[in-house]
Amino acid sequence: MLGLKPSSDFTQGIASASIIQNSGTRRCPSIAMNQRSVAIGLLLGVLLNTSELIAGQRADEARLARVGVLVREAIDAGQLPGAVVLVGRGDEVVYFEVFGERALMPAREQLTRDTIFDLASLTKVVATTTSVMQLVEAGQIRLTDRVGTFIPEFSRYGKEGVTVRHLLTHMSGLRPDLDLADEFEGYDEAIHRATEEVLLAPPGRQFVYSDINFFLLGEIVARVSGLPLDQYVRERIFVPLGMVDTMFNPPANVIPRIAPTEACPPLGWPCSGPSSVMLRGTVHDPTARRMGGVAGHAGLFSTAHDLAIFCRMLLGRGAVGGTRLLAPLTVAKMTTVATPQHERNRRGLGWDIDSVFASNRGELLPVGSFGHTGFTGTSLWLDPTTDTYIIFLSNRVHPDGQGNVVALRARVATAVAAALTDVPLTIGSQGGGMTGVDFGASGGLPLSTPRPVMAGIDVLRADGFTPLRGQRVGLLTNHTGLAQDGTTTIDLLHDADTVELVALFSPEHGIRGVEDSAVASGRDKRTGLAIHSLYGETRRPLSKMLENLDTVVVDIQGIG
C-alpha cells in the first residue's frame, strides 16, 4: 500500500451452420482444407441439423430449458442483445439455442447459429496456449525457458527471471496491459513497449492477470516457428480441425455474419468520441486493435460450431475425428493447477481452474474442470469428469459497452450442471473437490498465514491511522484491499474517527471487483462516497478529481 501526494473421436451431433443450414448450403470462406477436415465438418452439420435438442439420458431436457429462461431474462433486462449457447456431452450436443439479436445498431439483425463472435480473451487459450504447447511437445520451447531466450531485448529492468511458465500462468509480475493513454500504434511497437516494462512484483510471487503475458507468448510462437501467429494457428490448429470460421482479421465476405461490438475510435480507448465507428470484424480489444488485429491475447473470431470441435478435441485428450492435435499428457498438463501452492488463484497453463475470474464455472461443476472468459461476453467451460462442455457466446458490449454477463454465464453453467443426470459417483473425490476456494461475491478472501503478517492497512489501523490524521484522503482500491481479518480498506478508513475519507478511485472491475465492462463513475452504495472511475473515460486521475484532497492512498494487489 502506497501513500501518494496528489500533483474421444468426434463423431457427435454438432451443428455446422457454417457448412449446412436448414435453408440449404452456403459458400464457406476460402480456406485450404484437407479431406479429413471437410469430412468432419460435413458430418457434424448433417448430424446436428436433425435436431436442436438431443437429451435422453445425457441431460434432463426440462432442466436444460432453464437456460433459455435465464438468457431471455438477461436480454429483457438489457444486459446483452443476444447469445448463442451450445452444450455438449460426449458424442452428443444436448443443447444448441439462439436467443435475441445479433445487432441493434445501425439496424436490428436476428442472431443465427452461424454468427461469428469476437472471442476477446478466449484467444489466449484457443490460439496461443495451444500453439505454445505444440511447440513444447516439439522440444522447441520448455516451460522453464526464460522469455529472454526468445526475446533477448526483454531481459532488462528486473525481468531476466520471467519464464514461459510465468507468462502462461499470469505469475510474471507484469501489469495487466500497456498504457493506452499514450496512443502508440503497430505490432512491433507494442512488443517493444512490453520489453520496456518494469515488473509490479518478482516473478512467481503473485497472480496478476495480464494481456502483456499473452501477446509476448504470441511473439514467442512467431519467433520460434518462423510463422506469424495467425498463419501458425490457421495451418496447425484450425485447418486440421476443420474450424473453417475461426480466424484473425475476418475477410469482407463474412462481415455480415459477425456480431458487432461497440462504436470506438480507430486507436482510442475508451470507446467514445466523434471519430467512433461501430466495430464489426475489427477486434474490440484496444491493444490488439493497435497491433493490427493479430495478437496472442485477443483478436480471434469464431462460431459456436467451431469452438465445439475445439472443446471435443480437449475432452478427447487431444484428438478429434481421427486428427490428433495434442498429446494426452499435454492436455492434462495445461488443464491442471500450475500456479504455486501459496497462490489462492489456481490456474493451469493458460486455462482458468479456480480463480477470482472463474465465475463462469457456476456453482456445481467441480474443481478439475477448466475454462476461460472473454471481455466481449464469451465463455468456455469444460468438465472432463462429466465429459461436458459449455459454450456461451454474446456481444454484451454492443452497442454501448454497458452490458454485463458475469452473473448470467455463472447461472447458465449452474443450470447445465443441474441438468446432468448420469454423473460419476466418484465426482468430487479427486482433482480438488467440488467447491474450491470461496472468493465471495467480490473475489475477496480473508488472509490465512502460518504466522502473523500485517498488511499496510493493518499497520495503519494498529497505529491509529496516525500518518493520515487530519488528512482529507482519496483511496484507490478494489476487492483486493483487505485487512488480515477480511475487513475492506474502504470500510476501515471510512469508519476511522481521525481520517476524512473523501473519495474513491476505481480501477478495472470496479471498487467491489464485480464489473465486467468499462467502469462508470458514481457513488459507493455502502459509504455514499463519490467513485471516480480510472477505467472509463480516463485511466489516470484528473485535476478536478484531486481537488480537496491532501493524500491519495493506494491499496490494491499488484501495486508492487
Secondary structure, DSSP 8 states (H G I E B T S, - for coil): -EEE-------S----TTTEETTEE---------HHHHHHHHHHHHHHTT-S---GGGS-HHHHHHHHHHHHHHHHTTS-SEEEEEEEETTEEEEEEEEEEEE-SSS-EE--TT-BEE-TTHHIIIIIIHHHHHHHHTTS--TTSBHHHH-GGGS-TT-TT-BHHHHHHT-S---SS--TTS---SHHHHHHHHHT---SS-TTS-----HHHHHHHHHHHHHHHSS-HHHHHIIIIIHHHT-TT-EES--GGGGGGB----EE-SS-SSS-STT-EE-SSS-SSHHHHHTTS--SSS-EEE-HHHHHHHHHHHHTTTEETTEE-S-HHHHHHHTS--S-TT-SSEE-SSSEEESTTGGGGTTTS-TT-EEEEETTTEEEEEETTTTEEEEEEE-TTTTTS----HHHHHHHHHHHHHT-----TTTTSSTT-SS-----TTS------SS----HHHHHHHTTTGGGTT-EEEEEE-TT-B-TTS-BHHHHHHH-TT-EEEEEEE-TT-TTS---S----EE-TTT--EEEESSSS-SS--GGGGTT-SEEEEE-TT--
